[in-house]
């Protein structure tokens, strides 16, 4: 059963909407439909954080608890709110008393023009909901997606670091149990949909519903976090006729571990699996932190990053280097392929009509294996790569027994460098073999020049990253040898 309505909590009030264009963003809804102007539009692309709001959802592992996540309302479609609680800056204060996240900004002189301030407040609010005494590093991570042009970050950071342990309950804490009850009831409702201006949104609740939906209407557009898709609407004024939201499909929002593998559902947000990947592959966890700010990682998904088939997507080269596989689903039938075989040409993949990505499987590392990742971009955080290099090297002593060198930004698709790999495979990892691999890379790729980098820059950087990887591995081996000698002394 499908109902033409979206229901969610707006702060502590139950809201039901219908007959709205599903291309409407949460930011537009708040400002134009609810006349809540505290949430600002800065970039309309999820970069500046002025539009930050917070979503509260039932915890997937414990339905008696809520998780609070900051998101960019400017690139979140209105339908994605179904079954959640949307919290905005207007409702933080309790009567005339400012919320802790607001008062500390005042106390620390953290606002000048004030345009960006609501976004900072909401990011701090989300952080303190889970961590009442955050350290500086935790605050920097939470605020990395919020930009300020006039105040300066020191006072804002100090405000967010101020402990909230001694503060009284806010209105959301007071309504905590009622919120859980309401969201639990919303979970039981039939499949939600939204129709307006001739456009449609639907949120299937399981994988069979999703498969049937895509079989019946194969031209539908899948949306999870929408961190890339929404830009076509907000920046290019595109209109998406049929949005199919996959964030409610349980089979696509799980993470499972076996002895040898990690299986990640295609619609699971980065923030729900980054810790697992960081544990097994530290470089991978660090790189994911640079894909986008906290707001982006709270909504963006692995399936979306791969499925977009962008030549500058950051995850595909890493997955290719790791030899990861992906499971594709088509109306009850599944097949598994290597991630590197998914890409055919620029923005073209092997996906058949009505087929979608179910999950991605990443092998766990074993002794002798190393993954090194290097992202080259104009700024450290929240930026698009000029080159992304992912190197998987397996060694027996000094000898390279397995190697995969994958790159993004070097061709129309993310791909490996077979000639460079051949120069290393079966040889000792030495200056000479690395020099041969660097030279061979010039036969693997003919990169293009664009606004991010010239072709010569890309090739030079990619070659030098092979040498950087070699130097880092040599340094690690020397440290290990010294530590072994010290232990055995």
C-alpha positions, 0 to 999 in steps of 0.5 A: 500500500502506498499513501500520498503523504509525508509525515515527520516531526518539525521540532516537536510538532507532527507535520503532514505534507502532500501536494508539494513538488518533491524537488523541493529542498528542506531549506526551501520548505523551511523558508518558503512554506514554514517561514522559518528564516533562521536557516540560511542559504549560502551556497546551495551546494552543501559547502558552507554549512549556513543551511545546517539543520539536525535530523533525529532518527531512531537508532538502528541498533537500539530503537529506544534511542535517538541519533542526532545528525547535522545535515545540509538542508539545501541539498536534502529533498523534502521527502527524505524527512519522512519518519524523522524529526527535523530540528531547526534553530528557531526552536532550540531555546526554551521560552526566553532562555537560549539553548547551550549551543546558542548561549556559548556563542554569545558568551564567547563573542562567536558572531558578527554579521550572524549569517553563518551563526545558525549553522554553527549553532546546529552543528554544535547542538548535534555534537553535544547531543552525543558528546557533552564535553567534546575535545578540540579535535571533535569540535573541529570535525563537527564544525569543518562543514561550516564556514565563517567570513567575519568572526574568526574560528577561535571564538566559535571553537571555544564556544562549541568546546564549552561543556554542556554536562551541567546544563538542564534538559532542553525541550528535545530531551524533555520530549525524548520518549514521546519523540521515540513513540511518534517516530516508531508509529511513523515507521509502521505507516504504509510506503510514503509518496509525494506528488506535486507539479507533475513530479513524484517521490516514493520511498520503498520499504524493502528491496522487493518493493524497490525492485518492482518500482524500478521494473515498472518505471525504469526511468526513475531516479534513485536518491539516497543522500542526494549530495550530488543529485540535488546539485542538478536541481539547486545549481542547474535548475533541473527537474527530476520527474520521479524520485525513488528514495532508497534510504528506507530499504533495510537491505541497503542500509546495513553493514556486516562483518565476516572473518574476511570481509566487510559488506556495506549496504549501498544506501548506508551513510558514510558516518555509519561505516567510517569507523569500521573502515578506519579500523581496518584501513586507516588511510581509507578512514582518513580519506573519507573524512576529506570526501565531505564535511560531517553534514555530507557524511551523515547523508552521502552513501557509498552506493551513490559515490560509486553509482554516479560513475564520476571519474573524480569520485574518491571511493572508486579508486580505493575500492578498485585497489582493494579488489572490492566487489559489488552485488547488483540486483535486478527484480529478484536476481543478483550478480556480483562483479568487481568494482573495477568492472563496473565502469565502462566509459565516462558516466557509463556503467554495466548497470542494466535497465532497472538494476541497482547496487545492493551492496559493496564487499571489501576484503579485510587486510592480511599480513603483508598487505598495505593500502596507501591513499593520496588525495590531491585537492586545492584545499584539505577538507570538503573539496573535489580531487584533482587526482586520487591515488590508491595503492594496494601492495602485498609483499613477501619481504621486499618482493612485491607479490600483488599490486593494484595501482588505481587512480581517479582524475586521470581518465574518463573512468577510475581505473588501474595502471597496468603497465606501472603495476607490471613494473613492480610485480614480482620485483623487489620494491626499490628505487629502480623498480619505482622509477620504472613504474613512474615511467610506465604510468605515462603509457597507462594514462593520458589525463586531461586539462580542466579547471582543477589541474593541467594534464602535465600536473596530473601526470607528474603528481601521479608519478610522484605519488608512487615514489611517495608511497615507496618512501613511506613504506621504506620508512615504516619498514625501518621503524618496524626493524628498529622496534624489533631490535629494541624489543629483542635487546 
